[in-house]
Amino acid sequence: MPLALIREGTKAVLRSIQGGRNLRGRLAALGLIPGAEVTVLRNGGNGPFVVAVNNARICIGRGMAMKIEVD
């Protein structure tokens, strides 16, 4: 399931990133790597998509969030 479809307040484990080397590298630099536990902090229809990973808040685009597969 894509990360963008997870509800606010829900925890999920990142499984894979469906994107090129640049996208995977950028997300890895932010701590979004396979096996990382993320918590969705904000997922309203409009505005930023915010997740917490490794005690940090990260804002990513919805297009990126659709390419991140989680369980």
Backbone as ProteinMPNN parsed JSONL, in Angstrom:
{"seq_chain_A": "MPLALIREGTKAVLRSIQGGRNLRGRLAALGLIPGAEVTVLRNGGNGPFVVAVNNARICIGRGMAMKIEVD", "coords_chain_A": {"N_chain_A": [[0.853, -1.171, 0.0], [0.588, 2.218, -0.81], [2.319, 4.881, 0.885], [1.008, 7.32, 0.875], [-1.665, 6.742, 1.201], [-2.138, 6.12, 3.804], [-3.689, 6.683, 6.939], [-3.797, 9.594, 9.128], [-1.875, 9.55, 12.128], [-1.309, 6.872, 12.087], [0.966, 4.137, 12.272], [3.513, 2.71, 10.229], [5.535, 0.341, 8.411], [8.22, 0.877, 6.322], [8.567, -0.632, 3.199], [9.463, -0.69, 0.469], [10.78, 1.404, -2.183], [9.477, 2.748, -5.009], [11.041, 3.93, -7.344], [13.535, 5.897, -9.067], [17.177, 5.987, -8.822], [17.933, 8.525, -7.891], [15.66, 9.426, -6.443], [15.456, 7.391, -4.478], [17.907, 7.805, -3.182], [17.608, 10.426, -2.197], [15.447, 10.111, -0.395], [16.58, 8.231, 1.329], [18.561, 9.772, 2.521], [16.985, 11.278, 4.146], [16.224, 9.479, 6.013], [14.34, 7.658, 5.315], [14.256, 4.582, 4.719], [14.144, 1.129, 3.64], [12.532, -0.897, 6.04], [12.371, 1.01, 8.012], [10.401, 2.524, 10.567], [7.588, 4.472, 10.227], [5.516, 7.239, 11.109], [2.482, 8.636, 10.274], [1.869, 11.968, 10.332], [0.471, 14.122, 9.248], [-1.984, 14.085, 6.86], [-3.86, 15.399, 5.174], [-6.279, 16.237, 2.636], [-5.337, 18.443, 1.256], [-2.373, 20.497, 1.245], [0.768, 19.958, 3.023], [2.362, 16.699, 3.212], [3.156, 15.022, 5.998], [5.471, 13.138, 7.831], [6.773, 11.202, 10.574], [9.946, 10.052, 11.353], [12.559, 8.339, 12.887], [12.618, 10.152, 15.121], [12.302, 12.609, 13.855], [10.608, 15.104, 11.961], [9.317, 14.973, 8.739], [8.627, 16.463, 5.68], [7.13, 15.584, 2.745], [6.462, 15.376, -0.777], [3.284, 14.545, -2.289], [3.457, 12.972, -4.555], [5.895, 11.661, -4.177], [5.218, 10.248, -1.856], [3.38, 8.465, -2.877], [5.004, 6.67, -4.142], [6.231, 5.238, -2.211], [6.192, 2.218, -0.668], [4.456, 0.634, 1.942], [3.793, -1.377, 4.896]], "CA_chain_A": [[0.0, 0.0, 0.0], [1.389, 3.451, -0.825], [2.321, 5.685, 2.108], [0.057, 8.428, 0.729], [-3.018, 6.29, 1.535], [-2.201, 5.809, 5.231], [-4.371, 7.732, 7.715], [-3.049, 10.32, 10.158], [-1.732, 8.868, 13.402], [-1.025, 5.461, 11.873], [2.357, 3.744, 12.081], [3.715, 1.737, 9.161], [6.929, -0.008, 8.152], [8.56, 1.099, 4.917], [8.994, -1.875, 2.556], [10.243, -0.434, -0.739], [10.57, 2.679, -2.861], [9.319, 2.522, -6.441], [11.548, 5.111, -8.02], [14.907, 5.84, -9.544], [18.279, 6.111, -7.881], [17.903, 9.855, -7.267], [14.59, 9.451, -5.442], [15.847, 6.516, -3.368], [18.99, 8.468, -2.458], [17.063, 11.584, -1.469], [14.657, 9.62, 0.73], [17.498, 7.592, 2.28], [19.204, 10.85, 3.265], [16.001, 11.746, 5.126], [15.956, 8.392, 6.952], [13.29, 6.788, 4.791], [14.886, 3.416, 4.119], [13.367, -0.082, 3.935], [12.599, -1.344, 7.426], [12.143, 2.132, 8.928], [9.03, 2.721, 11.021], [7.157, 5.852, 10.035], [4.201, 7.605, 11.628], [1.895, 9.705, 9.47], [1.43, 13.052, 11.203], [-0.498, 14.954, 8.536], [-2.355, 13.581, 5.553], [-5.117, 15.996, 4.737], [-6.369, 16.265, 1.185], [-4.528, 19.551, 0.755], [-1.253, 20.851, 2.105], [1.91, 19.047, 3.054], [2.278, 15.336, 3.739], [4.192, 15.031, 7.024], [5.69, 11.879, 8.531], [7.833, 11.183, 11.582], [10.849, 8.905, 11.265], [13.767, 8.551, 13.686], [12.447, 11.364, 15.936], [12.345, 13.807, 13.008], [9.433, 15.322, 11.112], [9.732, 15.133, 7.346], [7.568, 16.853, 4.763], [7.423, 15.109, 1.393], [5.385, 15.575, -1.737], [2.359, 13.426, -2.434], [3.973, 12.091, -5.604], [6.889, 10.809, -3.522], [4.52, 9.372, -0.928], [2.731, 7.401, -3.645], [6.03, 5.72, -4.587], [6.773, 4.554, -1.032], [5.335, 1.101, -0.279], [4.517, 0.343, 3.37], [2.891, -2.392, 5.465]], "C_chain_A": [[0.904, 1.242, 0.0], [1.245, 4.24, 0.476], [1.273, 6.786, 2.051], [-1.368, 8.033, 1.121], [-3.191, 5.945, 3.008], [-2.826, 6.992, 5.978], [-3.445, 8.377, 8.739], [-3.021, 9.521, 11.454], [-1.388, 7.396, 13.288], [0.462, 5.227, 11.679], [2.42, 2.686, 10.991], [5.209, 1.478, 9.012], [7.179, 0.122, 6.661], [9.114, -0.196, 4.327], [9.852, -1.637, 1.322], [9.908, 0.945, -1.291], [10.569, 2.406, -4.356], [9.761, 3.77, -7.193], [12.988, 4.91, -8.441], [15.93, 6.036, -8.438], [18.268, 7.458, -7.172], [16.849, 9.938, -6.171], [14.964, 8.595, -4.242], [16.954, 7.15, -2.531], [18.507, 9.634, -1.63], [16.276, 11.134, -0.241], [15.535, 8.934, 1.776], [18.211, 8.643, 3.122], [18.284, 11.414, 4.343], [15.673, 10.68, 6.174], [14.873, 7.443, 6.5], [13.933, 5.653, 3.998], [14.038, 2.189, 4.438], [13.621, -0.573, 5.357], [12.349, -0.246, 8.439], [10.665, 2.212, 9.303], [8.686, 4.194, 10.893], [5.77, 6.033, 10.644], [3.685, 8.771, 10.802], [1.336, 10.754, 10.424], [0.369, 13.923, 10.551], [-0.726, 14.378, 7.152], [-3.738, 14.097, 5.197], [-5.145, 16.003, 3.215], [-5.505, 17.337, 0.553], [-3.373, 19.805, 1.718], [-0.191, 19.774, 2.14], [1.569, 17.671, 3.616], [3.447, 15.205, 4.707], [4.252, 13.678, 7.715], [6.78, 12.068, 9.574], [8.63, 9.905, 11.391], [12.113, 9.25, 12.038], [13.729, 9.867, 14.463], [12.593, 12.655, 15.135], [11.054, 13.885, 12.212], [9.918, 15.643, 9.714], [8.505, 15.458, 6.512], [7.98, 16.395, 3.368], [6.221, 15.373, 0.499], [4.51, 14.342, -1.859], [2.809, 12.451, -3.525], [5.018, 11.136, -5.045], [6.199, 9.794, -2.619], [3.809, 8.233, -1.653], [3.724, 6.341, -4.102], [6.654, 4.94, -3.434], [5.772, 3.482, -0.599], [5.545, 0.78, 1.195], [3.571, -0.809, 3.724], [2.243, -1.83, 6.699]], "O_chain_A": [[1.884, 1.291, 0.744], [0.176, 4.26, 1.087], [0.707, 7.149, 3.082], [-2.2, 8.91, 1.351], [-4.271, 5.523, 3.422], [-2.529, 8.15, 5.685], [-2.449, 7.789, 9.159], [-4.011, 8.895, 11.833], [-1.192, 6.734, 14.307], [1.143, 6.007, 11.012], [1.509, 1.871, 10.842], [6.039, 2.286, 9.43], [6.454, -0.443, 5.841], [10.03, -0.792, 4.894], [10.867, -2.31, 1.142], [8.908, 1.563, -0.926], [11.546, 1.895, -4.902], [8.93, 4.569, -7.625], [13.579, 3.86, -8.189], [15.583, 6.226, -7.272], [18.562, 7.531, -5.979], [17.116, 10.463, -5.09], [14.804, 9.03, -3.102], [16.941, 7.043, -1.305], [18.94, 9.817, -0.492], [16.422, 11.714, 0.835], [15.27, 9.04, 2.973], [18.443, 8.427, 4.312], [18.754, 11.965, 5.338], [14.927, 10.947, 7.116], [14.52, 6.514, 7.226], [14.128, 5.746, 2.786], [13.284, 2.203, 5.411], [14.762, -0.653, 5.814], [12.136, -0.535, 9.616], [9.789, 1.997, 8.465], [9.409, 5.057, 11.392], [4.964, 5.103, 10.687], [4.372, 9.781, 10.648], [0.445, 10.469, 11.223], [-0.536, 14.41, 11.228], [0.211, 14.204, 6.372], [-4.664, 13.323, 4.95], [-4.113, 15.791, 2.579], [-4.998, 17.164, -0.556], [-3.406, 19.373, 2.87], [-0.243, 18.804, 1.385], [0.621, 17.507, 4.384], [4.603, 15.268, 4.291], [3.229, 13.134, 8.134], [7.606, 12.975, 9.471], [8.067, 8.816, 11.281], [12.675, 10.331, 11.864], [14.707, 10.615, 14.459], [12.971, 13.687, 15.691], [10.479, 12.864, 11.836], [10.807, 16.472, 9.522], [7.47, 14.802, 6.629], [9.042, 16.768, 2.869], [5.103, 15.568, 0.977], [4.945, 13.228, -1.568], [2.568, 11.248, -3.426], [5.037, 9.954, -5.386], [6.556, 8.615, -2.617], [3.653, 7.148, -1.093], [3.323, 5.221, -4.419], [7.506, 4.079, -3.653], [4.646, 3.795, -0.213], [6.684, 0.665, 1.65], [2.677, -1.161, 2.955], [1.444, -2.512, 7.341]]}, "name": "protein", "num_of_chains": 1, "seq": "MPLALIREGTKAVLRSIQGGRNLRGRLAALGLIPGAEVTVLRNGGNGPFVVAVNNARICIGRGMAMKIEVD"}
